[in-house]
Amino acid sequence: MKIDISDKAIKWFQDELDVKPGDGVQFFVRYGGCGNIQTGFSLGVVKKDPEDPVVTVTEKDIHFYIETKDEWYFNGKDFSVDYDSTIDEIQFTHDIQED
C-alpha cells in the first residue's frame, strides 16, 4: 500500500490547512460520507503529527500518512490524492485491481 500525492493536492493542503514543511497530514476513516473504497465510510484529513503510522510518504517535507488503526479501510490498495479544480477540492482514487 502506498500514497501518491500530486503537486496540486499539496498546494491545496498548504492553502486550506495551512500545512508547512515538517507538518503531518493524516488520512483517517470516518463513518458516512461519500467514500469509494469501503461502503458506508469515507476519508477525512487532519493536520496532525503521526502516532502509529502504517504508511507514510513525504512530499515537500510534509508527512502524509495513514495510522495502523485505519489500515483495514484500504485493504492493502494504493491510493492517490489529486486536486480537482472544477470543484476546488481534493479527490481520492484507489487501485481497484484485485490481488
C-alpha positions in Angstrom: 0.0 0.0 0.0 1.3 3.4 -0.9 0.1 7.0 -1.1 0.6 9.2 -4.1 0.1 13.0 -3.7 0.0 15.3 -6.7 1.7 18.7 -6.5 -1.7 20.4 -7.0 -3.0 18.5 -4.0 0.0 19.5 -1.9 -0.7 23.1 -2.8 -4.4 22.6 -1.7 -3.2 21.3 1.7 -0.9 24.2 2.1 -3.6 26.7 1.3 -6.6 25.1 3.1 -4.9 23.5 6.1 -2.0 25.9 6.4 0.4 22.9 6.2 4.0 23.9 6.4 7.3 21.9 5.9 7.7 19.5 8.8 3.9 19.1 9.4 2.0 15.9 9.2 -1.3 15.2 7.4 -3.3 12.2 8.5 -5.8 10.4 6.2 -8.4 8.8 8.6 -11.5 6.7 8.3 -14.8 8.3 9.2 -18.3 6.8 9.3 -20.6 8.0 6.5 -19.9 10.4 3.7 -19.2 9.7 0.0 -16.3 7.3 0.1 -15.5 5.0 -2.8 -13.2 2.5 -1.1 -15.4 0.9 1.6 -19.2 1.2 1.6 -20.5 3.4 4.4 -17.2 5.1 5.2 -15.2 7.9 3.7 -11.8 9.6 4.2 -11.1 12.6 6.4 -7.9 14.6 6.6 -6.4 16.5 9.5 -3.1 18.3 10.2 -1.6 16.2 12.9 1.7 14.5 13.9 1.8 10.7 13.4 1.4 8.4 16.4 1.4 4.9 14.8 1.7 5.2 11.0 1.4 2.2 8.8 2.3 4.0 5.6 3.9 7.4 5.2 5.0 9.5 2.2 6.9 12.7 2.5 6.5 15.3 -0.2 7.9 18.9 0.0 8.9 18.0 3.6 5.2 17.4 4.5 4.5 13.9 6.0 1.3 12.4 4.7 0.3 9.2 6.5 -2.3 6.6 7.5 -2.4 5.2 11.0 -2.3 1.5 11.7 -5.9 1.6 13.1 -7.2 2.7 9.7 -5.3 0.3 7.5 -8.3 -2.0 7.1 -10.1 0.6 5.1 -7.6 0.5 2.2 -7.5 -3.3 2.0 -3.8 -3.1 1.0 -4.6 -1.0 -2.1 -2.6 2.1 -3.2 -4.4 5.4 -3.3 -3.8 8.8 -4.9 -4.8 12.3 -3.9 -5.2 14.9 -6.6 -6.8 18.3 -6.8 -10.0 18.8 -8.9 -10.2 22.5 -10.0 -13.9 22.1 -11.1 -15.0 21.6 -7.5 -12.0 23.3 -5.8 -11.4 20.2 -3.6 -9.1 17.2 -3.3 -10.1 13.9 -4.8 -9.1 10.4 -3.7 -8.7 7.5 -6.2 -7.6 4.0 -5.4 -6.2 0.9 -7.1 -9.2 -1.2 -7.8 -7.3 -4.2 -9.2 -7.8 -7.4 -7.2 -4.8 -9.1 -5.7 
